[in-house]
Amino acid sequence: MSTIEIRKISITELDTDAIVNAANSDLLAGGGVCGAIFRAAGYGPLQDACDKIGHCDTGSAVITPGFHLKAKYVIHAVGPIWRGGKHGEPEQLYSAYRASLALAKENACRSIAFPLISSGIYGYPLEEAWERAISACLDFIGSDPEGGIDIIFAVLSDHVQEVGLRILREKKITG
């Protein structure tokens, strides 16, 4: 049985099989969640692993070891930059979550932690970001009900957590 929960915690503190990095397409260390993950994993080894991969398209994901993190893997998912929602952003964001979950499954992960991809410096509106994230996760669970993966969203603000919990409740009721 799969679960989805939303916690107010740094993603780098979670002891899940995989954590997801809100990555850029060049897989370079950045700010925000990305910077925190690189610092916690060990900048040098994680950047070297990313450099070997080289690139990841928007809406896709790649995987590296977790190095100094509790998590065994870091899945680098590239979400879209918000440009008003008429340039494929909803589909790309949904795809980034689904690609991350597929990689987790391929690597026998039983738990995964996500940030709210694209909602920081990429400017994706909060409600819409949660809608896509939760839809992608619920659809993945629905397509593999026996798969059993625990999904945690790690957020740092009460407001972001509250919005996510409300949307999760609404989707579970109507789903």
MARMAR-745487 format. One record per residue: residue in three letters; x, y, z of N, C-alpha, C in turn. Coordinates in steps of 0.05 Angstrom, whole numbers, padded with zeros to 5 digits. Layout:
<recs>
(rec 'ALA', (X, Y, Z), (X, Y, Z), (X, Y, Z));
...
</recs>
This chain:
<recs>
(rec 'MET', (00017, -00024, 00000), (00000, 00000, 00000), (00018, 00025, 00000));
(rec 'SER', (00013, 00043, -00018), (00028, 00068, -00020), (00015, 00089, -00003));
(rec 'THR', (00032, 00108, 00005), (00022, 00131, 00021), (00033, 00157, 00010));
(rec 'ILE', (00019, 00178, 00015), (00029, 00205, 00009), (00026, 00222, 00034));
(rec 'GLU', (00048, 00235, 00042), (00046, 00253, 00064), (00062, 00279, 00058));
(rec 'ILE', (00055, 00300, 00072), (00068, 00326, 00068), (00078, 00334, 00095));
(rec 'ARG', (00105, 00337, 00097), (00118, 00344, 00122), (00133, 00370, 00120));
(rec 'LYS', (00134, 00384, 00143), (00150, 00409, 00145), (00177, 00400, 00155));
(rec 'ILE', (00196, 00396, 00136), (00222, 00386, 00143), (00241, 00391, 00119));
(rec 'SER', (00266, 00393, 00124), (00285, 00395, 00102), (00287, 00368, 00089));
(rec 'ILE', (00286, 00368, 00063), (00288, 00343, 00047), (00314, 00328, 00053));
(rec 'THR', (00335, 00342, 00060), (00361, 00330, 00065), (00361, 00314, 00091));
(rec 'GLU', (00342, 00318, 00108), (00341, 00304, 00134), (00325, 00278, 00132));
(rec 'LEU', (00312, 00273, 00110), (00295, 00249, 00108), (00311, 00224, 00102));
(rec 'ASP', (00302, 00202, 00114), (00315, 00176, 00111), (00298, 00159, 00092));
(rec 'THR', (00296, 00168, 00067), (00281, 00154, 00047), (00301, 00141, 00028));
(rec 'ASP', (00291, 00122, 00012), (00309, 00109, -00008), (00320, 00129, -00028));
(rec 'ALA', (00303, 00148, -00036), (00311, 00169, -00055), (00300, 00195, -00047));
(rec 'ILE', (00315, 00217, -00053), (00304, 00244, -00051), (00306, 00256, -00079));
(rec 'VAL', (00288, 00274, -00084), (00287, 00287, -00110), (00298, 00315, -00108));
(rec 'ASN', (00316, 00321, -00126), (00328, 00347, -00129), (00313, 00362, -00150));
(rec 'ALA', (00304, 00387, -00144), (00292, 00404, -00164), (00315, 00415, -00180));
(rec 'ALA', (00322, 00401, -00201), (00347, 00406, -00216), (00343, 00425, -00240));
(rec 'ASN', (00365, 00435, -00249), (00365, 00450, -00275), (00375, 00431, -00296));
(rec 'SER', (00370, 00438, -00321), (00376, 00419, -00343), (00406, 00413, -00346));
(rec 'ASP', (00423, 00431, -00337), (00452, 00426, -00338), (00462, 00410, -00314));
(rec 'LEU', (00445, 00403, -00295), (00451, 00388, -00272), (00474, 00400, -00255));
(rec 'LEU', (00473, 00427, -00253), (00493, 00442, -00238), (00481, 00448, -00210));
(rec 'ALA', (00498, 00450, -00190), (00490, 00458, -00164), (00477, 00486, -00166));
(rec 'GLY', (00456, 00490, -00153), (00442, 00516, -00154), (00436, 00526, -00126));
(rec 'GLY', (00416, 00542, -00124), (00407, 00552, -00098), (00384, 00536, -00088));
(rec 'GLY', (00371, 00546, -00067), (00347, 00533, -00056), (00350, 00504, -00049));
(rec 'VAL', (00330, 00488, -00056), (00331, 00459, -00050), (00355, 00446, -00063));
(rec 'CYS', (00361, 00453, -00088), (00383, 00442, -00103), (00409, 00446, -00088));
(rec 'GLY', (00414, 00471, -00079), (00438, 00477, -00065), (00440, 00462, -00038));
(rec 'ALA', (00418, 00460, -00024), (00418, 00445, 00001), (00425, 00416, -00003));
(rec 'ILE', (00414, 00404, -00024), (00420, 00376, -00030), (00449, 00372, -00037));
(rec 'PHE', (00460, 00389, -00053), (00488, 00387, -00061), (00506, 00390, -00036));
(rec 'ARG', (00500, 00409, -00019), (00516, 00413, 00006), (00515, 00388, 00023));
(rec 'ALA', (00491, 00377, 00027), (00488, 00354, 00045), (00500, 00329, 00033));
(rec 'ALA', (00498, 00325, 00007), (00508, 00301, -00006), (00538, 00301, -00008));
(rec 'GLY', (00550, 00325, -00009), (00578, 00329, -00016), (00580, 00341, -00043));
(rec 'TYR', (00586, 00366, -00044), (00586, 00380, -00070), (00603, 00366, -00091));
(rec 'GLY', (00628, 00359, -00085), (00646, 00348, -00105), (00636, 00322, -00117));
(rec 'PRO', (00630, 00302, -00101), (00621, 00276, -00112), (00594, 00278, -00127));
(rec 'LEU', (00576, 00294, -00116), (00550, 00296, -00130), (00553, 00311, -00156));
(rec 'GLN', (00569, 00333, -00157), (00572, 00347, -00182), (00587, 00330, -00202));
(rec 'ASP', (00607, 00314, -00193), (00621, 00296, -00212), (00601, 00276, -00224));
(rec 'ALA', (00583, 00265, -00208), (00564, 00246, -00218), (00545, 00259, -00238));
(rec 'CYS', (00537, 00284, -00232), (00519, 00299, -00251), (00534, 00306, -00276));
(rec 'ASP', (00559, 00313, -00274), (00575, 00320, -00298), (00578, 00296, -00317));
(rec 'LYS', (00579, 00272, -00306), (00581, 00248, -00322), (00555, 00244, -00338));
(rec 'ILE', (00533, 00252, -00326), (00507, 00250, -00341), (00505, 00273, -00361));
(rec 'GLY', (00512, 00297, -00352), (00514, 00320, -00370), (00489, 00337, -00374));
(rec 'HIS', (00466, 00325, -00378), (00442, 00341, -00384), (00417, 00325, -00378));
(rec 'CYS', (00396, 00339, -00372), (00370, 00326, -00368), (00349, 00345, -00379));
(rec 'ASP', (00332, 00336, -00396), (00311, 00352, -00408), (00290, 00360, -00388));
(rec 'THR', (00277, 00382, -00393), (00254, 00390, -00376), (00232, 00369, -00378));
(rec 'GLY', (00222, 00361, -00355), (00201, 00341, -00354), (00213, 00313, -00350));
(rec 'SER', (00239, 00311, -00349), (00253, 00285, -00346), (00267, 00284, -00319));
(rec 'ALA', (00279, 00261, -00314), (00294, 00257, -00289), (00317, 00237, -00294));
(rec 'VAL', (00338, 00241, -00278), (00361, 00223, -00279), (00368, 00216, -00250));
(rec 'ILE', (00385, 00196, -00245), (00391, 00187, -00218), (00421, 00185, -00213));
(rec 'THR', (00428, 00192, -00189), (00456, 00190, -00180), (00456, 00178, -00152));
(rec 'PRO', (00479, 00169, -00142), (00481, 00161, -00114), (00474, 00184, -00096));
(rec 'GLY', (00468, 00178, -00071), (00462, 00199, -00051), (00487, 00208, -00036));
(rec 'PHE', (00509, 00194, -00039), (00534, 00201, -00026), (00531, 00205, 00004));
(rec 'HIS', (00534, 00228, 00015), (00533, 00232, 00044), (00505, 00236, 00056));
(rec 'LEU', (00485, 00234, 00039), (00457, 00236, 00049), (00448, 00210, 00062));
(rec 'LYS', (00427, 00211, 00077), (00415, 00186, 00087), (00403, 00170, 00064));
(rec 'ALA', (00393, 00185, 00044), (00381, 00172, 00021), (00402, 00158, 00004));
(rec 'LYS', (00395, 00135, -00007), (00413, 00120, -00024), (00417, 00134, -00051));
(rec 'TYR', (00395, 00147, -00061), (00396, 00159, -00087), (00386, 00188, -00086));
(rec 'VAL', (00396, 00204, -00105), (00385, 00230, -00111), (00374, 00228, -00140));
(rec 'ILE', (00348, 00233, -00143), (00336, 00234, -00169), (00334, 00264, -00176));
(rec 'HIS', (00346, 00271, -00198), (00347, 00299, -00207), (00325, 00303, -00228));
(rec 'ALA', (00304, 00318, -00220), (00281, 00322, -00238), (00281, 00351, -00246));
(rec 'VAL', (00278, 00355, -00272), (00277, 00383, -00283), (00249, 00391, -00289));
(rec 'GLY', (00239, 00409, -00273), (00213, 00421, -00277), (00215, 00445, -00295));
(rec 'PRO', (00192, 00454, -00304), (00191, 00477, -00323), (00193, 00504, -00308));
(rec 'ILE', (00203, 00523, -00322), (00202, 00551, -00314), (00174, 00561, -00321));
(rec 'TRP', (00160, 00573, -00302), (00132, 00583, -00307), (00133, 00606, -00327));
(rec 'ARG', (00118, 00603, -00349), (00116, 00624, -00369), (00086, 00630, -00375));
(rec 'GLY', (00070, 00627, -00354), (00041, 00633, -00358), (00024, 00608, -00361));
(rec 'GLY', (00035, 00585, -00364), (00020, 00560, -00365), (00011, 00552, -00393));
(rec 'LYS', (00018, 00567, -00413), (00009, 00561, -00441), (00032, 00550, -00458));
(rec 'HIS', (00054, 00542, -00445), (00077, 00533, -00460), (00085, 00504, -00452));
(rec 'GLY', (00065, 00488, -00445), (00070, 00461, -00437), (00079, 00456, -00409));
(rec 'GLU', (00078, 00478, -00392), (00088, 00475, -00365), (00073, 00454, -00349));
(rec 'PRO', (00046, 00453, -00350), (00032, 00432, -00334), (00040, 00404, -00341));
(rec 'GLU', (00043, 00399, -00367), (00050, 00372, -00376), (00079, 00366, -00368));
(rec 'GLN', (00097, 00385, -00371), (00125, 00381, -00363), (00128, 00376, -00333));
(rec 'LEU', (00113, 00391, -00317), (00116, 00387, -00288), (00105, 00359, -00280));
(rec 'TYR', (00082, 00352, -00291), (00071, 00325, -00286), (00091, 00304, -00295));
(rec 'SER', (00103, 00307, -00318), (00123, 00288, -00328), (00147, 00286, -00310));
(rec 'ALA', (00156, 00308, -00299), (00180, 00307, -00281), (00174, 00289, -00256));
(rec 'TYR', (00150, 00292, -00245), (00142, 00274, -00223), (00140, 00245, -00231));
(rec 'ARG', (00127, 00240, -00254), (00124, 00212, -00263), (00150, 00200, -00270));
(rec 'ALA', (00168, 00215, -00282), (00195, 00205, -00289), (00211, 00198, -00264));
(rec 'SER', (00208, 00215, -00243), (00221, 00210, -00218), (00211, 00184, -00205));
(rec 'LEU', (00185, 00181, -00205), (00173, 00157, -00193), (00181, 00132, -00209));
(rec 'ALA', (00182, 00134, -00235), (00190, 00111, -00251), (00219, 00103, -00245));
(rec 'LEU', (00237, 00123, -00242), (00265, 00117, -00235), (00266, 00104, -00207));
(rec 'ALA', (00251, 00114, -00189), (00250, 00102, -00162), (00242, 00073, -00163));
(rec 'LYS', (00221, 00067, -00179), (00212, 00040, -00181), (00233, 00022, -00195));
(rec 'GLU', (00246, 00032, -00216), (00267, 00017, -00230), (00290, 00010, -00212));
(rec 'ASN', (00295, 00027, -00192), (00317, 00023, -00173), (00308, 00012, -00146));
(rec 'ALA', (00285, -00001, -00146), (00274, -00016, -00123), (00270, 00002, -00098));
(rec 'CYS', (00264, 00027, -00102), (00260, 00045, -00080), (00232, 00040, -00068));
(rec 'ARG', (00230, 00039, -00042), (00204, 00036, -00029), (00194, 00063, -00017));
(rec 'SER', (00212, 00083, -00018), (00204, 00110, -00008), (00219, 00131, -00023));
(rec 'ILE', (00206, 00154, -00026), (00217, 00176, -00042), (00207, 00202, -00029));
(rec 'ALA', (00224, 00222, -00029), (00217, 00248, -00019), (00220, 00269, -00041));
(rec 'PHE', (00200, 00286, -00044), (00200, 00307, -00064), (00200, 00334, -00051));
(rec 'PRO', (00213, 00353, -00064), (00206, 00381, -00058), (00182, 00388, -00076));
(rec 'LEU', (00172, 00412, -00074), (00151, 00421, -00092), (00165, 00433, -00117));
(rec 'ILE', (00169, 00416, -00136), (00185, 00422, -00160), (00174, 00447, -00175));
(rec 'SER', (00192, 00464, -00183), (00186, 00488, -00199), (00172, 00511, -00184));
(rec 'SER', (00166, 00507, -00158), (00151, 00527, -00144), (00169, 00549, -00131));
(rec 'GLY', (00195, 00545, -00132), (00213, 00565, -00121), (00221, 00586, -00142));
(rec 'ILE', (00247, 00586, -00149), (00256, 00607, -00168), (00245, 00603, -00196));
(rec 'TYR', (00234, 00579, -00202), (00222, 00575, -00228), (00194, 00587, -00230));
(rec 'GLY', (00183, 00597, -00208), (00159, 00613, -00208), (00132, 00599, -00212));
(rec 'TYR', (00131, 00573, -00211), (00105, 00559, -00215), (00086, 00566, -00192));
(rec 'PRO', (00062, 00575, -00198), (00043, 00583, -00177), (00037, 00559, -00158));
(rec 'LEU', (00036, 00566, -00132), (00034, 00546, -00111), (00011, 00526, -00115));
(rec 'GLU', (-00013, 00536, -00118), (-00037, 00518, -00121), (-00033, 00499, -00145));
(rec 'GLU', (-00025, 00511, -00168), (-00022, 00495, -00192), (00001, 00475, -00189));
(rec 'ALA', (00022, 00482, -00175), (00045, 00464, -00171), (00035, 00440, -00154));
(rec 'TRP', (00020, 00445, -00133), (00010, 00423, -00117), (-00010, 00406, -00133));
(rec 'GLU', (-00027, 00418, -00149), (-00046, 00403, -00165), (-00031, 00382, -00183));
(rec 'ARG', (-00011, 00392, -00197), (00004, 00374, -00215), (00019, 00353, -00199));
(rec 'ALA', (00032, 00361, -00177), (00048, 00342, -00162), (00031, 00319, -00151));
(rec 'ILE', (00009, 00327, -00138), (-00008, 00307, -00125), (-00022, 00290, -00146));
(rec 'SER', (-00031, 00302, -00168), (-00043, 00286, -00190), (-00023, 00265, -00201));
(rec 'ALA', (00001, 00274, -00206), (00021, 00255, -00217), (00026, 00232, -00197));
(rec 'CYS', (00028, 00238, -00172), (00033, 00217, -00152), (00009, 00198, -00149));
(rec 'LEU', (-00015, 00209, -00147), (-00038, 00192, -00145), (-00042, 00175, -00170));
(rec 'ASP', (-00037, 00186, -00194), (-00039, 00171, -00218), (-00019, 00148, -00219));
(rec 'PHE', (00006, 00154, -00210), (00026, 00133, -00209), (00018, 00111, -00190));
(rec 'ILE', (00009, 00118, -00167), (00000, 00097, -00147), (-00024, 00082, -00159));
(rec 'GLY', (-00042, 00095, -00172), (-00065, 00082, -00185), (-00058, 00063, -00207));
(rec 'SER', (-00036, 00069, -00221), (-00027, 00052, -00243), (-00011, 00028, -00233));
(rec 'ASP', (-00003, 00028, -00208), (00012, 00006, -00197), (00004, 00002, -00168));
(rec 'PRO', (-00021, -00006, -00163), (-00031, -00008, -00135), (-00016, -00027, -00117));
(rec 'GLU', (-00003, -00047, -00129), (00013, -00066, -00114), (00042, -00057, -00109));
(rec 'GLY', (00049, -00035, -00122), (00077, -00026, -00121), (00087, -00018, -00094));
(rec 'GLY', (00071, -00005, -00078), (00078, 00002, -00051), (00101, 00021, -00048));
(rec 'ILE', (00098, 00046, -00055), (00119, 00066, -00050), (00108, 00088, -00032));
(rec 'ASP', (00123, 00095, -00012), (00116, 00117, 00006), (00127, 00143, -00005));
(rec 'ILE', (00110, 00162, -00009), (00117, 00188, -00020), (00115, 00209, 00001));
(rec 'ILE', (00136, 00224, 00005), (00136, 00246, 00024), (00143, 00272, 00009));
(rec 'PHE', (00127, 00292, 00013), (00134, 00319, 00004), (00146, 00334, 00027));
(rec 'ALA', (00170, 00344, 00023), (00184, 00359, 00044), (00183, 00389, 00037));
(rec 'VAL', (00170, 00404, 00055), (00167, 00433, 00051), (00177, 00448, 00075));
(rec 'LEU', (00183, 00473, 00072), (00194, 00488, 00094), (00176, 00509, 00106));
(rec 'SER', (00152, 00513, 00095), (00134, 00533, 00105), (00107, 00522, 00113));
(rec 'ASP', (00095, 00533, 00134), (00068, 00524, 00143), (00048, 00529, 00120));
(rec 'HIS', (00049, 00551, 00107), (00030, 00558, 00086), (00031, 00538, 00063));
(rec 'VAL', (00056, 00532, 00054), (00059, 00513, 00032), (00048, 00486, 00040));
(rec 'GLN', (00054, 00478, 00065), (00044, 00452, 00075), (00013, 00452, 00076));
(rec 'GLU', (00001, 00473, 00087), (-00028, 00475, 00089), (-00041, 00473, 00062));
(rec 'VAL', (-00031, 00487, 00042), (-00043, 00486, 00015), (-00041, 00458, 00004));
(rec 'GLY', (-00017, 00445, 00007), (-00014, 00418, -00002), (-00033, 00398, 00011));
(rec 'LEU', (-00035, 00400, 00037), (-00053, 00382, 00052), (-00082, 00386, 00043));
(rec 'ARG', (-00091, 00410, 00038), (-00118, 00415, 00029), (-00122, 00403, 00001));
(rec 'ILE', (-00104, 00407, -00017), (-00107, 00395, -00044), (-00105, 00365, -00043));
(rec 'LEU', (-00088, 00354, -00026), (-00087, 00325, -00024), (-00114, 00314, -00014));
(rec 'ARG', (-00125, 00326, 00006), (-00152, 00317, 00016), (-00173, 00319, -00005));
(rec 'GLU', (-00173, 00341, -00020), (-00193, 00345, -00041), (-00190, 00324, -00063));
(rec 'LYS', (-00166, 00318, -00071), (-00161, 00298, -00092), (-00168, 00270, -00083));
(rec 'LYS', (-00163, 00264, -00058), (-00170, 00237, -00048), (-00200, 00233, -00046));
(rec 'ILE', (-00214, 00255, -00040), (-00243, 00253, -00038), (-00256, 00250, -00066));
(rec 'THR', (-00246, 00266, -00085), (-00257, 00265, -00112), (-00245, 00243, -00129));
(rec 'GLY', (-00222, 00232, -00121), (-00208, 00211, -00137), (-00221, 00186, -00133));
</recs>
